[in-house]
Amino acid sequence: MPDPYVGGLFRSSPYAALREITGTVVAVLDARLAGRGLNLIAPISRCLLRDEIHELILTTGAVGPGDRVEDVHYLAFFEVSQGGVAVVGQTVRIAGYEVGRIAGFDETHMPNHMNVVLSGPRGVTGGELGLQPGDPVIISGRLGA
């Protein structure tokens, strides 16, 4: 049986409820790239496990699972302290700022880390936001793609 997301078997998100995922910034990024070419995977969710470290990347484009992301703004790496299931559409807050919503996931650097790609209204970097190591990261809110 093919992947249910790739096969279009789900017409909407199968998730009814999710707990918050929390973490802490471990490295602040201050760069942007045009033409990065990240390929978002088809599944709308990924498990983020306690003690894993993942990268948060921001784009201002309207993108989703299966899309290619060209223009990116690098925010931070964060360590997961309370794991859970991250789903496209959830809100990501860093140091109290609502940075964007999860647009999808890129596995270019796996198994080292996953790129969690966010879509937001402002193309800013972690440095421009004044993020610092130790700042809290919270993934919560709206469900589904």
C-alpha positions as a Markdown table, in Angstrom:
| # | Residue | x | y | z |
|---|---|---|---|---|
| 1 | Met | 0.0 | 0.0 | 0.0 |
| 2 | Pro | 1.4 | 3.4 | -0.9 |
| 3 | Asp | 1.9 | 6.2 | 1.7 |
| 4 | Pro | -1.6 | 7.5 | 2.5 |
| 5 | Tyr | -0.5 | 11.1 | 2.1 |
| 6 | Val | 1.2 | 10.5 | -1.3 |
| 7 | Gly | -1.9 | 8.5 | -2.4 |
| 8 | Gly | -4.3 | 11.3 | -1.4 |
| 9 | Leu | -6.2 | 9.0 | 0.9 |
| 10 | Phe | -6.7 | 11.7 | 3.5 |
| 11 | Arg | -8.8 | 14.6 | 2.4 |
| 12 | Ser | -8.1 | 16.5 | 5.7 |
| 13 | Ser | -5.9 | 16.0 | 8.7 |
| 14 | Pro | -6.5 | 12.8 | 10.6 |
| 15 | Tyr | -5.4 | 14.5 | 13.9 |
| 16 | Ala | -8.2 | 15.3 | 16.4 |
| 17 | Ala | -5.9 | 16.7 | 19.2 |
| 18 | Leu | -2.2 | 17.1 | 19.9 |
| 19 | Arg | -0.1 | 18.1 | 22.9 |
| 20 | Glu | 2.3 | 21.0 | 22.8 |
| 21 | Ile | 5.8 | 20.3 | 21.7 |
| 22 | Thr | 8.3 | 22.4 | 23.7 |
| 23 | Gly | 12.0 | 23.0 | 23.4 |
| 24 | Thr | 14.9 | 25.4 | 23.8 |
| 25 | Val | 17.0 | 27.2 | 21.2 |
| 26 | Val | 20.6 | 25.8 | 21.1 |
| 27 | Ala | 21.9 | 27.8 | 18.2 |
| 28 | Val | 20.7 | 31.1 | 16.6 |
| 29 | Leu | 21.0 | 31.4 | 12.8 |
| 30 | Asp | 21.4 | 34.7 | 10.9 |
| 31 | Ala | 21.3 | 33.9 | 7.2 |
| 32 | Arg | 19.0 | 33.8 | 4.2 |
| 33 | Leu | 19.2 | 32.1 | 0.8 |
| 34 | Ala | 17.4 | 32.6 | -2.4 |
| 35 | Gly | 17.1 | 29.4 | -4.5 |
| 36 | Arg | 17.8 | 27.0 | -1.6 |
| 37 | Gly | 15.6 | 24.2 | -3.2 |
| 38 | Leu | 14.3 | 22.4 | -0.1 |
| 39 | Asn | 11.9 | 19.6 | -1.0 |
| 40 | Leu | 9.1 | 19.2 | 1.5 |
| 41 | Ile | 8.1 | 15.6 | 2.1 |
| 42 | Ala | 4.5 | 14.5 | 1.4 |
| 43 | Pro | 3.5 | 13.5 | 4.9 |
| 44 | Ile | 1.9 | 16.3 | 6.9 |
| 45 | Ser | 3.3 | 15.2 | 10.3 |
| 46 | Arg | 6.6 | 14.1 | 11.9 |
| 47 | Cys | 7.3 | 12.9 | 15.4 |
| 48 | Leu | 9.8 | 15.2 | 17.3 |
| 49 | Leu | 11.4 | 13.1 | 20.1 |
| 50 | Arg | 12.7 | 14.4 | 23.4 |
| 51 | Asp | 16.4 | 15.3 | 23.2 |
| 52 | Glu | 16.4 | 15.5 | 19.4 |
| 53 | Ile | 17.8 | 18.7 | 17.8 |
| 54 | His | 16.1 | 20.1 | 14.7 |
| 55 | Glu | 16.4 | 23.2 | 12.5 |
| 56 | Leu | 13.7 | 25.9 | 12.1 |
| 57 | Ile | 13.6 | 27.6 | 8.7 |
| 58 | Leu | 11.2 | 30.3 | 7.6 |
| 59 | Thr | 9.8 | 31.1 | 4.2 |
| 60 | Thr | 7.2 | 33.8 | 3.2 |
| 61 | Gly | 5.8 | 31.7 | 0.3 |
| 62 | Ala | 2.6 | 29.8 | 0.3 |
| 63 | Val | 4.0 | 26.2 | 0.4 |
| 64 | Gly | 3.0 | 22.9 | 1.7 |
| 65 | Pro | 3.9 | 19.2 | 1.7 |
| 66 | Gly | 5.4 | 18.0 | -1.5 |
| 67 | Asp | 6.4 | 21.6 | -2.6 |
| 68 | Arg | 9.8 | 23.0 | -3.3 |
| 69 | Val | 10.9 | 25.9 | -1.2 |
| 70 | Glu | 13.4 | 28.4 | -2.7 |
| 71 | Asp | 13.7 | 31.5 | -0.5 |
| 72 | Val | 14.5 | 30.8 | 3.1 |
| 73 | His | 15.4 | 32.6 | 6.3 |
| 74 | Tyr | 17.3 | 30.6 | 8.9 |
| 75 | Leu | 16.0 | 31.0 | 12.5 |
| 76 | Ala | 17.5 | 28.5 | 14.9 |
| 77 | Phe | 18.3 | 25.0 | 16.0 |
| 78 | Phe | 16.3 | 23.8 | 18.9 |
| 79 | Glu | 16.4 | 20.8 | 21.3 |
| 80 | Val | 13.1 | 19.1 | 22.0 |
| 81 | Ser | 12.3 | 18.9 | 25.8 |
| 82 | Gln | 8.7 | 17.6 | 25.4 |
| 83 | Gly | 8.2 | 15.6 | 22.3 |
| 84 | Gly | 5.1 | 15.0 | 20.3 |
| 85 | Val | 3.6 | 15.0 | 16.8 |
| 86 | Ala | 4.3 | 18.1 | 14.7 |
| 87 | Val | 1.6 | 18.8 | 12.1 |
| 88 | Val | 1.4 | 21.2 | 9.1 |
| 89 | Gly | -0.6 | 24.2 | 10.2 |
| 90 | Gln | 0.6 | 24.3 | 13.8 |
| 91 | Thr | 1.9 | 27.6 | 15.2 |
| 92 | Val | 5.6 | 27.9 | 16.2 |
| 93 | Arg | 6.5 | 30.5 | 18.8 |
| 94 | Ile | 10.1 | 31.3 | 19.7 |
| 95 | Ala | 10.8 | 33.5 | 22.7 |
| 96 | Gly | 7.2 | 34.6 | 22.7 |
| 97 | Tyr | 7.2 | 35.6 | 19.0 |
| 98 | Glu | 4.7 | 33.8 | 16.7 |
| 99 | Val | 7.2 | 33.2 | 13.9 |
| 100 | Gly | 4.9 | 31.2 | 11.6 |
| 101 | Arg | 3.0 | 28.0 | 11.0 |
| 102 | Ile | 4.6 | 24.7 | 10.0 |
| 103 | Ala | 4.5 | 24.4 | 6.2 |
| 104 | Gly | 6.3 | 21.0 | 6.0 |
| 105 | Phe | 9.4 | 19.0 | 6.7 |
| 106 | Asp | 12.6 | 18.6 | 4.7 |
| 107 | Glu | 14.9 | 15.6 | 5.4 |
| 108 | Thr | 18.0 | 16.8 | 3.5 |
| 109 | His | 20.2 | 16.4 | 6.6 |
| 110 | Met | 18.7 | 13.3 | 8.1 |
| 111 | Pro | 19.6 | 11.5 | 10.3 |
| 112 | Asn | 21.5 | 14.4 | 11.8 |
| 113 | His | 18.5 | 16.7 | 12.0 |
| 114 | Met | 15.3 | 17.6 | 10.2 |
| 115 | Asn | 14.4 | 20.9 | 8.7 |
| 116 | Val | 11.0 | 22.1 | 10.1 |
| 117 | Val | 10.0 | 24.7 | 7.5 |
| 118 | Leu | 7.6 | 27.5 | 8.6 |
| 119 | Ser | 5.6 | 29.9 | 6.6 |
| 120 | Gly | 5.2 | 33.4 | 8.0 |
| 121 | Pro | 4.4 | 36.9 | 7.0 |
| 122 | Arg | 7.9 | 38.3 | 7.6 |
| 123 | Gly | 11.1 | 37.1 | 6.2 |
| 124 | Val | 13.4 | 37.4 | 9.2 |
| 125 | Thr | 16.3 | 35.5 | 10.6 |
| 126 | Gly | 16.9 | 34.4 | 14.2 |
| 127 | Gly | 19.6 | 37.0 | 14.5 |
| 128 | Glu | 17.2 | 39.8 | 13.3 |
| 129 | Leu | 14.6 | 38.6 | 15.9 |
| 130 | Gly | 17.3 | 38.8 | 18.6 |
| 131 | Leu | 16.9 | 35.2 | 19.6 |
| 132 | Gln | 19.3 | 33.7 | 22.1 |
| 133 | Pro | 20.3 | 30.2 | 23.2 |
| 134 | Gly | 18.0 | 29.1 | 25.9 |
| 135 | Asp | 14.9 | 30.9 | 24.4 |
| 136 | Pro | 11.8 | 28.7 | 24.6 |
| 137 | Val | 10.2 | 27.1 | 21.5 |
| 138 | Ile | 6.5 | 26.1 | 21.5 |
| 139 | Ile | 4.7 | 24.2 | 18.8 |
| 140 | Ser | 1.0 | 24.2 | 19.3 |
| 141 | Gly | -2.4 | 25.3 | 18.0 |
| 142 | Arg | -4.3 | 24.8 | 14.8 |
| 143 | Leu | -4.4 | 21.3 | 13.4 |
| 144 | Gly | -4.0 | 20.0 | 9.9 |
| 145 | Ala | -3.0 | 21.2 | 6.5 |
